[in-house]
Every structure is written in structure tokens, then in C-alpha cells.
Amino acid sequence: MVKELARIIEIPEGVAVEIGDDATVKVTGPLGTVSRRLWYPGIEIRKDESSLVVDAEITRKRHRSMVGTTAAHLNNMIKGVTDGFEYRMKAVYSHFPIQLKATKEELLISNFLGERKARSARIMGGSQVEVKGDTVIVTGIDKELVGQTMANIEQATKVRGFDVRVFQDGIYLVDKR
């Protein structure tokens, strides 16, 4: 019994997809351009009129899973250039008010647990960080870069040397859009 492996991804209007010789896929839409190399042995990505087809020559379990992974990456790229990704985070503190300041390369976190030195979280390439009071909004068109920026911010406010059941200060993810 052979299952159909091909996954078909519809390309919305206003989005252009180019597939290079080295399996580099470039997706251009209203919000910008995302490019990524999606190569795996035995996996083929081809473009029809208004859709992308991800297929495998071999029907083994690893190739089936890689077809689904490649299709998910392509869906995320298309969603990123049409709608974008937005993660909302909230600064939580009990005694020492956290002060946040975003620059182009990093988010500075001052007065965390009363520390004198400011902590910093790196902002990845294609992400933008906006601070509104205690809310941090991370936006961008590349899901992986936006998620890594959010993780960097969360890791920068990790409590060390104290009981985490008592000291629950930090910047935490509240909403994904």
C-alpha cells in the first residue's frame, strides 16, 4: 500500500515564488522577501501555475516526514510575507520595576531584580522589537528569527541563584499572532 506523498501548497495572489537550482526558495510578498535553502536528498519542490508541490521519490518514513517539514516551512514563508508574525510578551515583576529600552540590535533590560548592570537580549536580523510600557512586541516576516528573538528576551531575564517559585520576575510570552 503506497500513500500519496505529495503536498500541495497554494500560492496566494500577490505572492511570487522562485525556486533556484540549489533548492533555494525565494518568496516575495507585500511585506518583504524571505529566502531559504530547502534541500534534502530525494525531496523535490516544483512550481505549478498557482501552487507549489513538494514530493519525494522514496516512500520511506524519513522522506514522508521531510515532505511534511518542507511543506510547513513553505507555508510559514508564505504566511510571513503576507501577514507577518507577531509575538507579544509581558514584563512581570514584584518589587523592582523593570525598565525596557529597544535599540536596533538589542533590548536593554534595566533594574531586573534590582541589578545595577543592565541585561541585554540580542534582536535577530529581520525582527523588530517595540516596547509599550510593560509590553514587548516582536514582529517580523521570518518565523524562526522572530521566535529566536523572543527566546533571547526570555533567556536574558532568567532568574539565577534565587528560588524561582518565589522570584517569578521576567519577560514572558503572552500571545502569538
N, C-alpha and C positions, 0 to 999 in steps of 0.2 A: 504494500500500500504506500504510494508516494503522495505526499501532500504537496500542494502548490506553495512554493516558497516566495514567489514574487510579492513585493509590497508596492502598492501604487500610491503615490503622494500627489495630490492635486496642487497645481501652482496657481495661486490667486491672481486676479487681474492687478497689474501694476508692479508685479514682481518678475524680475528677469533672472534666469539661472544659466550659468555657463559651467560646462564640465571640461576640464583640461585633460591633457594626455596623461599626466601623472596622477590622476584621480583627485585633483584639486577641484572642489566645487565652490563656485563664487555666486552668492545670492545677493542681488541688489533690489532694494525696495525703497519706499518713501522715507524711511528713517535712516538709511545708510546701506553699507555693504559689509557682508560677513564672508570670509573666505576660510576654507578648511580643507585639509587633505584627508580624504576618507578612503584609504586604501586597505584592502585585506585580500589575501590570495583567494581566488575563486569567487569573489563578490564583484558583481558588475552593476554600475549605475549608468542608466541611459535616459535620455530625454525624449519624450514623445511630444505631441503638439502642445498640450497644456498639462502635462503630468510628468513626474519622474518615476522610473521603475527601478527598484532595487531587487536584484535576482542573484541566485547562486547556482553554480554549475554542479556542486556536490550537495547531497541532501543529508549530510551528517548533522548531528546536534549542534556542533560548534558553528557551522555555517548558517544553520537556521537562526541561531541566536545573534550572529553578526549581521544577518539581514535585518532583523528587528532593531538592533542597535544603530545601524546605519540609517534606517528609516526614521528612527527617533531623533537622531542628530539633524537630519534634513528638515524634519518638522519644526525643531527648535530654531533652526536658522531662518526658516520662512516666517515663523511667528515673531522672531526678534526683529526682522526688518519691516514687518507690517505693524505690529502692536508694541513691541519692545517688552522689556521685563522690568518690574518694579518690586523691590523688597523694602518693607517698612520695618524699622527697628525702634525700640524704645529704651531710653536710658533709665535704669531703675537704681535708686539709691535711698538709703535710710537716714544717714546723718550728714555726710559731706556731699553737697550738691555738685554733680559732675558738670563741668563746662566743656563744651564741644566747639571745635573750630575746624572747618574743612578747607584745605588748600587743594591745588590741582593733583598733587602726588600723594598726600596723606591726610588722615583725620587725626587731629591732636585732641587727646582726652586729658584734661587738666583736673586736678583735685580729686582724683579717683581714690577713694578710701583715705583721703587726707594726705596723699603723697605729694611731695613738693615738686618732683620731676614729672613732666607731662609724658604720658604714654602715647605712642603713635601707631596707627594702623595704615598699612600701605593700600592705596587705591590702585587697582589693576587698570591696565591700558584703556579699554573702551568704556569704562564706567564713570558715572558722575555721582557725586555724593552731595546731598543738600541737607542742611541742618535747620530745623524749625523747632526751637525750644528744646524739649527733651526727645523729639522725634528725629530719626535719621532716615532719609530716603535715598536708597541706592537704585539708580536706573542705568539702563544700557541696552544694547541690541544683541550682545553675546551672553547667553545664559551662563556659561562657565565663568566668564570674567566677573559678571555681576555676583554670582554665588561665591566666588573666591574672595571678592572684596568684602562681602557680608561676613564670611568666615573669618577674615583677617580682623575685622572690627570686633567680632565676638571673642576671638582669641586674645586680643590686646587687653580686654577687660576681665581676663580670667583671674579669679582670686586665688592667691598662693600664700600658704603659711597661716591661713585662718580657717576656721570651721565653716565650710560652705553652707551648712544648714542654718547658720546664724548670719553670716555675711553674704547676702544674696544680691549685692550690688553688681552692676554690669550693664551691658547693652545687649538686648536680646531681640530676636526676630519675632515680629508680631503678625505680619501679613505679607503674603506673596500675591502679586498680580501679574 
